[in-house]
Amino acid sequence: MPLINIPISVIRELVVGSEETTLKDDVLKTATALSVKNNEKFVADQYIVIGKLGTETAEIRKISTISGNETINLVGDALLFDHAAGDPITFINYNQMKIYRTDVAGGDYEVIATVDLEVSAVGTSYNDTDGTASNYYKFTYYNENDAVESAFSDEIPGSGYTIYMLFNMVDDVAELIGDKLFEQISRISIENKINHHQLLWWFSPYSKRELKVNHYELLTDDDVQYIALPDNFDKLQDEFSVKYEYNPDAATDEYQYLKPKTRSDFWHKYSDLTADSDDALESYWIDEDNNRIYLGPTPATADMKIYIDYLKKVTTMDNQIDVTECPIPRLITLSVAIEILGLRGDTEKVKELKEQRNMLLAGEVEHNRTQAGSMNMDFKEDYGEGKYN
C-alpha cells in the first residue's frame, strides 16, 4: 500500500517567478473576496495560492472576477483558514495532480487517481490501496479549468527512495543547510551541485576508480572495421585490455590480446579495409572522438566476440531515482552543504560539517586498509586433512 507523497519542496517549483501580490486587510475563513494591494496582473479563472506556500494555512482558490484595482473575488466555497494582512497571493498554473502507476520501471503508465493539489507544509499525498512496493509511479500537474496537463515527473518507486538516490540526497543537503522548504535555493540548483561534487569525488583518490574495472563484450560486424564502445566508456584499464576469441578452425578455441596502436600507426598499416578471411586480428586503436574501437585487420565475420576491460565515466544523476556512484552518499551531500554554507559565510557550520566529512573519509580509508589485508592472518596447510585451517 504505497503512500505517494509529493513534498512542498517539489511543488514550490510551480510558483518560482510567478505573479504575486499581498493581502491589504485581514480576511476571515468565511470570506469569498480578497482585498489586495494590487490585482492588476490577475484575471478570472486563474488559480492562486493564498498564504505562504508551505505553511499550514496555505490554500488554492480559483478567481471568479476582478473588481476595481484591489479586489479578487473567488469561485465556490469560502476560505478554509483566516489570513492576515500582508500574506502573499501567488499565481499558480495548476490546482490538481494526476497519479499514474505501472508494474515495472519504464513501463506503460495508467492514471489511477486525480487529487487536489495541497500547498500546505505536508505537500500532496495519495495512498494507493491497490498498489504494492514493486510498482512505480509518476505524476502530472493538472489545470481543471483549462484541462491542461504538465509533463510527467520522474519515476517514483513504490518501495520509496533510498539514501543513495538523488531525491534523498537533495533532501539531505537541504536539511544540512537548514532550508528544508527550499526557500533560499532550489532543488535543481542542489541537484547540479550534487553532480559536480560526485564528479570531484570520482576523480579523487577516495573513489579508487582505477580498481573498478568493467568487463564488456562487443560483437563484430562483417567487413566493418570498428565497433561502438559503451556509452559510459572512459578509458581502457591498460594496454592489455583488449582480447578476442580466436576460432580459426574447429579444433582451436583461444583468446588473443590485441596490440594498441596510435592513430597514425594504425592507419598506416590498416588503411586497406579489405577483410582477411581468417579473422586473425592483430591491433586496435581507440577513436575517442567517436567512442569507437577500430580493429586491424578488418574483421570478416559477424558476431565475433571482442572483450574489453575499461574504466567507466561517472554517471550523471538526472532522475530522482538515479543512484550515486559514491558508496557513502553523505560524503557528497556534506561537500555540497559546505560549499553552500561557505558562500553564505556561515563559518561555524562549515567547520562542523568539515569535521563530519573528515571522520567519514578517515573511516573509509581505514576500512579499505583492513580489507586490503593489513591485518595479521595465518593460514596453515594441512596436507593430511586436504584443507586449510
C-alpha positions as CSV (number, residue, x, y, z in Angstrom):
1,M,0.0,0.0,0.0
2,P,2.4,2.7,-1.2
3,L,2.0,6.3,0.1
4,I,3.0,8.6,-2.7
5,N,4.0,12.0,-1.2
6,I,5.0,15.0,-3.3
7,P,6.7,17.3,-0.8
8,I,6.1,21.0,-0.8
9,S,9.8,21.5,-1.9
10,V,8.8,19.9,-5.3
11,I,5.5,21.8,-5.6
12,R,7.4,25.1,-4.9
13,E,8.9,24.9,-8.4
14,L,5.4,25.8,-9.8
15,V,5.4,29.3,-8.3
16,V,9.0,30.3,-8.8
17,G,8.8,33.7,-10.6
18,S,5.0,33.8,-10.6
19,E,2.9,36.9,-10.3
20,E,2.4,37.9,-6.7
21,T,0.6,40.5,-4.5
22,T,-0.3,40.6,-0.8
23,L,-3.5,40.9,1.2
24,K,-4.3,44.5,2.1
25,D,-6.6,43.6,5.0
26,D,-7.2,40.6,7.3
27,V,-9.6,38.1,5.8
28,L,-11.7,35.5,7.7
29,K,-12.2,31.9,6.5
30,T,-15.8,32.7,5.7
31,A,-14.8,35.2,3.0
32,T,-15.3,34.8,-0.7
33,A,-13.5,38.0,-1.7
34,L,-9.9,39.3,-1.0
35,S,-8.8,42.8,-0.6
36,V,-5.3,43.0,-2.1
37,K,-2.7,45.7,-2.7
38,N,-2.9,45.3,-6.5
39,N,-4.9,42.9,-8.7
40,E,-3.6,44.3,-12.0
41,K,-1.9,41.1,-13.2
42,F,-4.6,38.6,-12.1
43,V,-7.6,37.6,-14.2
44,A,-10.7,35.5,-14.0
45,D,-10.4,31.6,-14.0
46,Q,-6.8,31.7,-12.8
47,Y,-5.8,29.7,-9.7
48,I,-4.0,31.4,-6.8
49,V,-2.2,30.3,-3.6
50,I,-3.5,32.3,-0.6
51,G,-0.9,32.4,2.2
52,K,2.8,31.5,2.1
53,L,3.4,28.2,0.3
54,G,4.4,25.5,2.7
55,T,2.6,26.9,5.7
56,E,-0.2,25.2,7.5
57,T,-2.9,27.7,6.2
58,A,-1.8,28.0,2.6
59,E,-4.6,27.0,0.2
60,I,-5.5,27.2,-3.5
61,R,-8.6,29.0,-4.8
62,K,-9.9,30.0,-8.2
63,I,-10.6,33.6,-9.2
64,S,-14.2,34.4,-10.2
65,T,-13.9,38.0,-11.1
66,I,-11.7,41.1,-10.6
67,S,-13.2,44.2,-9.1
68,G,-11.6,47.6,-9.3
69,N,-7.9,47.7,-8.5
70,E,-7.8,45.9,-5.2
71,T,-10.4,43.1,-5.0
72,I,-10.2,39.5,-6.1
73,N,-13.5,37.6,-6.0
74,L,-13.3,33.8,-5.5
75,V,-15.2,30.9,-7.0
76,G,-17.0,28.3,-4.9
77,D,-16.7,27.7,-1.2
78,A,-15.4,30.2,1.3
79,L,-11.8,30.0,2.5
80,L,-10.7,27.3,4.9
81,F,-8.5,29.5,7.0
82,D,-8.2,33.0,8.3
83,H,-5.4,35.0,6.6
84,A,-3.6,38.1,7.8
85,A,-2.8,41.4,6.0
86,G,0.5,41.0,4.3
87,D,0.0,37.3,3.4
88,P,1.1,36.6,-0.2
89,I,-1.3,35.9,-3.0
90,T,0.6,34.0,-5.7
91,F,-0.5,32.8,-9.2
92,I,-0.2,29.0,-9.8
93,N,-0.7,27.2,-13.1
94,Y,-2.4,24.1,-11.7
95,N,-4.9,23.1,-9.0
96,Q,-4.7,19.3,-9.2
97,M,-2.4,16.4,-9.6
98,K,-2.8,13.1,-11.6
99,I,-1.2,10.0,-10.2
100,Y,0.0,7.3,-12.7
101,R,1.1,3.7,-12.0
102,T,2.9,0.9,-13.8
103,D,4.1,-2.6,-12.8
104,V,7.7,-2.2,-13.9
105,A,10.2,0.6,-14.2
106,G,9.8,2.3,-17.6
107,G,6.6,0.5,-18.3
108,D,3.3,1.8,-19.6
109,Y,1.7,4.2,-17.2
110,E,-2.1,4.5,-16.5
111,V,-3.8,7.2,-14.5
112,I,-5.2,5.8,-11.2
113,A,-6.3,9.0,-9.4
114,T,-6.8,12.8,-9.6
115,V,-6.3,14.6,-6.3
116,D,-6.4,18.3,-5.3
117,L,-3.0,20.0,-5.1
118,E,-2.2,20.7,-1.4
119,V,0.2,23.6,-0.8
120,S,0.5,23.4,3.0
121,A,3.5,22.1,4.8
122,V,2.9,18.4,4.2
123,G,2.6,18.6,0.4
124,T,0.3,16.4,-1.7
125,S,-0.2,12.7,-0.9
126,Y,-2.0,9.7,-2.3
127,N,-2.4,6.4,-0.6
128,D,-2.6,3.6,-3.3
129,T,-4.5,0.9,-1.5
130,D,-4.3,-1.3,-4.6
131,G,-0.6,-0.9,-5.2
132,T,2.5,-2.8,-4.0
133,A,6.1,-1.9,-3.2
134,S,7.1,-3.3,-6.6
135,N,5.0,-0.7,-8.5
136,Y,6.4,2.6,-10.0
137,Y,4.6,5.9,-10.1
138,K,4.6,9.2,-11.9
139,F,2.6,12.3,-11.5
140,T,1.5,15.3,-13.6
141,Y,0.1,18.7,-12.6
142,Y,-3.4,19.4,-14.0
143,N,-5.4,22.6,-14.5
144,E,-9.0,21.6,-14.0
145,N,-10.4,24.8,-15.6
146,D,-8.4,24.6,-18.9
147,A,-7.8,20.8,-19.0
148,V,-4.1,21.5,-19.3
149,E,-1.7,18.8,-18.1
150,S,2.0,19.1,-17.4
151,A,4.8,16.7,-18.5
152,F,5.4,13.6,-16.4
153,S,7.5,13.7,-13.3
154,D,10.4,11.3,-12.8
155,E,9.6,7.8,-11.7
156,I,8.8,7.2,-8.0
157,P,9.5,3.7,-6.6
158,G,6.6,2.2,-4.6
159,S,9.2,1.0,-2.1
160,G,10.3,4.5,-1.5
161,Y,13.6,6.4,-2.1
162,T,16.9,5.1,-0.7
163,I,19.7,7.2,0.7
164,Y,21.7,6.5,-2.5
165,M,19.1,8.1,-4.8
166,L,19.2,11.7,-6.0
167,F,15.9,12.7,-4.4
168,N,17.0,11.8,-0.9
169,M,20.4,13.3,-1.4
170,V,18.8,16.7,-2.3
171,D,16.7,16.5,0.8
172,D,19.8,15.7,2.9
173,V,21.6,18.8,1.6
174,A,18.5,20.9,2.4
175,E,18.4,19.6,5.9
176,L,22.2,20.2,6.4
177,I,21.9,23.8,5.3
178,G,18.7,24.4,7.3
179,D,16.5,25.1,4.3
180,K,14.0,22.2,4.3
181,L,11.4,24.2,2.4
182,F,13.9,25.2,-0.3
183,E,13.2,28.9,0.2
184,Q,16.8,30.0,-0.4
185,I,17.9,27.5,-3.0
186,S,16.0,25.4,-5.5
187,R,16.1,21.6,-5.8
188,I,17.5,21.9,-9.3
189,S,20.4,24.0,-8.1
190,I,21.2,21.4,-5.4
191,E,21.0,18.6,-8.0
192,N,23.5,20.4,-10.2
193,K,25.9,20.8,-7.2
194,I,25.5,17.1,-6.2
195,N,26.5,16.0,-9.7
196,H,29.5,18.4,-9.6
197,H,30.7,17.1,-6.3
198,Q,30.2,13.5,-7.3
199,L,32.5,14.2,-10.3
200,L,35.1,15.7,-8.0
201,W,34.9,12.6,-5.7
202,W,35.1,10.3,-8.7
203,F,38.5,11.7,-9.8
204,S,39.8,11.8,-6.2
205,P,41.9,9.1,-4.7
206,Y,39.0,8.1,-2.4
207,S,36.9,6.7,-5.2
208,K,39.5,4.1,-6.2
209,R,38.1,4.3,-9.7
210,E,41.3,2.6,-11.1
211,L,40.2,-0.6,-9.3
212,K,36.6,-0.5,-10.7
213,V,37.1,-2.3,-13.9
214,N,34.2,-3.1,-16.2
215,H,34.4,-6.2,-18.3
216,Y,32.4,-5.9,-21.5
217,E,31.7,-8.0,-24.6
218,L,31.5,-6.4,-28.0
219,L,30.5,-8.1,-31.3
220,T,32.0,-7.5,-34.7
221,D,30.1,-6.9,-37.9
222,D,31.2,-8.5,-41.1
223,D,33.5,-6.2,-43.2
224,V,33.2,-3.3,-40.7
225,Q,36.4,-2.1,-39.2
226,Y,35.0,-0.5,-36.0
227,I,32.7,-1.3,-33.1
228,A,30.8,1.3,-30.9
229,L,32.1,1.4,-27.3
230,P,29.7,1.5,-24.3
231,D,28.3,5.0,-23.6
232,N,30.0,5.2,-20.2
233,F,33.4,4.2,-21.6
234,D,36.2,6.4,-20.3
235,K,39.5,4.6,-21.0
236,L,40.9,1.1,-21.2
237,Q,42.4,-0.4,-18.0
238,D,45.8,-0.9,-19.5
239,E,47.4,-1.9,-22.8
240,F,46.4,-5.5,-22.3
241,S,42.7,-4.7,-22.1
242,V,41.5,-5.9,-25.5
243,K,41.3,-9.5,-26.5
244,Y,39.2,-11.6,-28.8
245,E,38.0,-15.2,-29.1
246,Y,40.1,-16.7,-31.9
247,N,38.5,-19.7,-33.7
248,P,40.4,-20.4,-36.9
249,D,39.2,-23.9,-37.1
250,A,37.0,-26.4,-35.2
251,A,39.9,-27.6,-33.1
252,T,41.1,-24.2,-32.0
253,D,39.4,-22.0,-29.3
254,E,41.6,-19.5,-27.7
255,Y,41.9,-15.8,-26.6
256,Q,44.5,-13.5,-28.1
257,Y,45.3,-10.0,-26.9
258,L,45.5,-7.2,-29.4
259,K,48.3,-4.6,-29.5
260,P,47.4,-0.9,-29.1
261,K,48.4,1.5,-31.8
262,T,48.4,5.2,-32.3
263,R,46.0,6.7,-34.9
264,S,48.8,7.3,-37.4
265,D,50.4,3.9,-36.9
266,F,47.0,2.1,-37.2
267,W,46.0,3.8,-40.4
268,H,49.5,3.4,-41.9
269,K,49.2,-0.4,-41.5
270,Y,45.4,-0.9,-41.9
271,S,44.4,1.7,-44.5
272,D,43.3,-1.2,-46.7
273,L,39.9,-2.1,-45.3
274,T,39.7,-5.5,-47.1
275,A,38.8,-8.1,-44.5
276,D,41.1,-11.1,-44.0
277,S,39.3,-14.4,-44.4
278,D,40.7,-16.0,-41.3
279,D,39.7,-13.1,-38.9
280,A,43.3,-13.1,-37.4
281,L,43.1,-9.7,-35.6
282,E,46.3,-8.0,-34.6
283,S,45.8,-4.5,-33.3
284,Y,43.4,-1.8,-32.2
285,W,43.0,1.9,-32.0
286,I,40.6,3.8,-29.7
287,D,38.8,6.7,-31.5
288,E,37.9,8.8,-28.5
289,D,36.1,11.5,-30.6
290,N,33.5,9.0,-31.9
291,N,33.7,6.5,-29.0
292,R,34.7,3.6,-31.2
293,I,37.4,0.9,-31.2
294,Y,39.0,0.2,-34.6
295,L,40.2,-3.4,-35.3
296,G,43.0,-4.4,-37.6
297,P,42.8,-6.1,-40.0
298,T,39.1,-5.6,-40.7
299,P,37.0,-8.5,-39.3
300,A,35.4,-10.7,-42.0
301,T,32.9,-12.4,-39.6
302,A,29.9,-11.0,-37.8
303,D,29.4,-11.6,-34.1
304,M,33.0,-12.4,-33.3
305,K,33.5,-11.6,-29.6
306,I,35.8,-8.8,-28.6
307,Y,36.4,-8.4,-24.8
308,I,37.5,-5.1,-23.3
309,D,38.4,-4.1,-19.7
310,Y,37.7,-0.5,-19.1
311,L,37.1,2.3,-16.6
312,K,33.8,4.0,-16.9
313,K,32.8,7.6,-16.8
314,V,30.9,8.8,-13.7
315,T,27.1,8.6,-14.3
316,T,25.3,11.9,-14.1
317,M,22.2,11.7,-11.9
318,D,19.3,13.2,-13.9
319,N,16.2,11.4,-12.5
320,Q,15.2,11.3,-8.9
321,I,15.8,7.5,-8.6
322,D,19.3,7.7,-10.1
323,V,21.8,6.2,-7.7
324,T,25.1,7.9,-6.8
325,E,28.4,6.2,-7.6
326,C,29.7,7.0,-4.1
327,P,29.2,4.2,-1.6
328,I,28.8,6.8,1.2
329,P,26.3,9.5,-0.1
330,R,26.9,11.7,2.9
331,L,30.4,12.4,1.6
332,I,28.7,14.1,-1.4
333,T,25.9,15.9,0.4
334,L,28.3,17.2,3.1
335,S,30.6,18.6,0.4
336,V,27.6,20.4,-1.3
337,A,26.4,21.8,2.1
338,I,29.9,23.0,2.9
339,E,30.0,24.9,-0.4
340,I,26.6,26.5,0.0
341,L,27.2,27.5,3.6
342,G,30.7,28.7,2.8
343,L,29.2,31.1,0.2
344,R,26.8,32.3,2.9
345,G,29.7,33.0,5.3
346,D,28.5,30.5,7.9
347,T,32.0,29.6,9.1
348,E,30.9,27.8,12.3
349,K,28.6,25.4,10.4
350,V,31.2,24.9,7.7
351,K,33.7,23.8,10.3
352,E,31.3,21.4,11.9
353,L,30.4,19.8,8.6
354,K,34.0,19.5,7.5
355,E,34.8,17.6,10.7
356,Q,31.9,15.2,9.9
357,R,33.2,14.7,6.4
358,N,36.8,14.1,7.6
359,M,35.6,11.5,10.0
360,L,33.8,9.7,7.2
361,L,36.8,9.8,5.0
362,A,39.1,8.5,7.8
363,G,36.7,5.7,8.4
364,E,36.6,4.8,4.7
365,V,40.4,4.8,4.4
366,E,40.7,2.6,7.5
367,H,38.1,0.2,6.1
368,N,39.9,-0.2,2.8
369,R,43.2,-0.7,4.6
370,T,41.9,-3.6,6.6
371,Q,40.1,-5.0,3.6
372,A,43.3,-5.0,1.7
373,G,44.9,-7.4,4.2
374,S,46.9,-5.3,6.5
375,M,45.6,-7.4,9.5
376,N,47.8,-10.3,10.6
377,M,46.4,-13.5,9.2
378,D,47.9,-17.0,9.5
379,F,46.9,-19.7,7.0
380,K,48.3,-23.2,7.6
381,E,48.3,-26.0,5.1
382,D,47.4,-29.4,6.4
383,Y,48.0,-31.8,3.6
384,G,46.8,-34.7,5.6
385,E,43.4,-33.2,6.0
386,G,43.4,-31.8,2.5
387,K,42.1,-28.4,3.6
388,Y,43.1,-25.1,5.2
389,N,42.9,-24.5,8.9
